[in-house]
């Protein structure tokens, strides 16, 4: 039995169990829609949006395939017939009940800032750059790094830990507001990372995104490892100013709250487009 399916159960926990339960109710042989799942859940304990997030996560893992719109093709054998899967769901549910979200403050302090009266803040708050690097370094499967603004120095700064993860097989997705006018040095750094098979560089700044959703940009800054094992969410862009010199603050998240951020990121990434195009596809195949 592939560990991929056991990991699917562990990552999605309660929602995955609900999807499985709804399939048993509906007797669908090949595909099922989100509204059908919602209707078949007698306890009504999952909303349309929650179910969609669960299915998007399963799609990313290769357990289901989207056929059209809100319809997904699902292999019942994967979801229903293995003891490993059921043990994985049970373990995930137990972990969810026992676990609590953990939040830690991380800060970039400008050197010019005097905090004599708040010295405890300096001692107890995590260094923001170090905290973000730790999120990346802890990843065993996947890392998402998202911020509207990046610079080449920061990409170079984190490249050692990022490349170490890529070489070990970790998948990396970078999302930013990249375009033809971006720094040539920054683009060169991103291209170096894009040579790794597991790396994708996405840009939000596409005309079709603005047309379809009525929005032209995003403003959050986040780093997520292993589908919510740990995460950073804060004000700092992936720039030298944000990571080292400006007064920035954020949080390091662990537990269910980090997993919810991870599911949100899966939706966000669907709005990005492949910035580097097809130029590296041949090398990656």
HELIX and SHEET records of a PDB file:
HELIX    1   1 UNK A    3  UNK A   26  1                                  24    
HELIX    2   2 UNK A   34  UNK A   40  1                                   7    
HELIX    3   3 UNK A   48  UNK A   61  1                                  14    
HELIX    4   4 UNK A   76  UNK A   80  1                                   5    
HELIX    5   5 UNK A   83  UNK A   98  1                                  16    
HELIX    6   6 UNK A  116  UNK A  118  5                                   3    
HELIX    7   7 UNK A  119  UNK A  124  1                                   6    
HELIX    8   8 UNK A  128  UNK A  137  1                                  10    
HELIX    9   9 UNK A  152  UNK A  167  1                                  16    
HELIX   10  10 UNK A  184  UNK A  194  1                                  11    
HELIX   11  11 UNK A  207  UNK A  213  1                                   7    
HELIX   12  12 UNK A  240  UNK A  240  1                                   1    
HELIX   13  13 UNK A  241  UNK A  245  3                                   5    
HELIX   14  14 UNK A  256  UNK A  270  1                                  15    
HELIX   15  15 UNK A  281  UNK A  284  1                                   4    
SHEET    1   A 3 UNK A  31  UNK A  33  0                                        
SHEET    2   A 3 UNK A  71  UNK A  74 -1                                        
SHEET    3   A 3 UNK A  64  UNK A  68 -1                                        
SHEET    1   B 9 UNK A 126  UNK A 127  0                                        
SHEET    2   B 9 UNK A 102  UNK A 108  1                                        
SHEET    3   B 9 UNK A 248  UNK A 254 -1                                        
SHEET    4   B 9 UNK A 230  UNK A 234 -1                                        
SHEET    5   B 9 UNK A 221  UNK A 225 -1                                        
SHEET    6   B 9 UNK A 142  UNK A 146 -1                                        
SHEET    7   B 9 UNK A 171  UNK A 176  1                                        
SHEET    8   B 9 UNK A 199  UNK A 203  1                                        
SHEET    9   B 9 UNK A 273  UNK A 274 -1                                        
END                                                                             
